[in-house]
Amino acid sequence: MSKSIEHAEAALASAKADLLNELERDAKREDGSDAQEQRRERHQQSLRDKVAQCERDLEESKHNAG
């Protein structure tokens, strides 16, 4: 397996772990103000976007290797 695929897989695993950790923390939080909730949602969306980007990067790495 190429280093770029290994790197992309590691980045994806890390991004998924970050998202899961955030969602677990969020489940334990009390409701906040509207502004706090909006910040939390923006943060979670940015983590989801990072996972999606890592998935695309991994697919691109696999495509380029094959």
Secondary structure as UniProt FT lines:
FT   HELIX           3..28
FT   HELIX           34..65
//
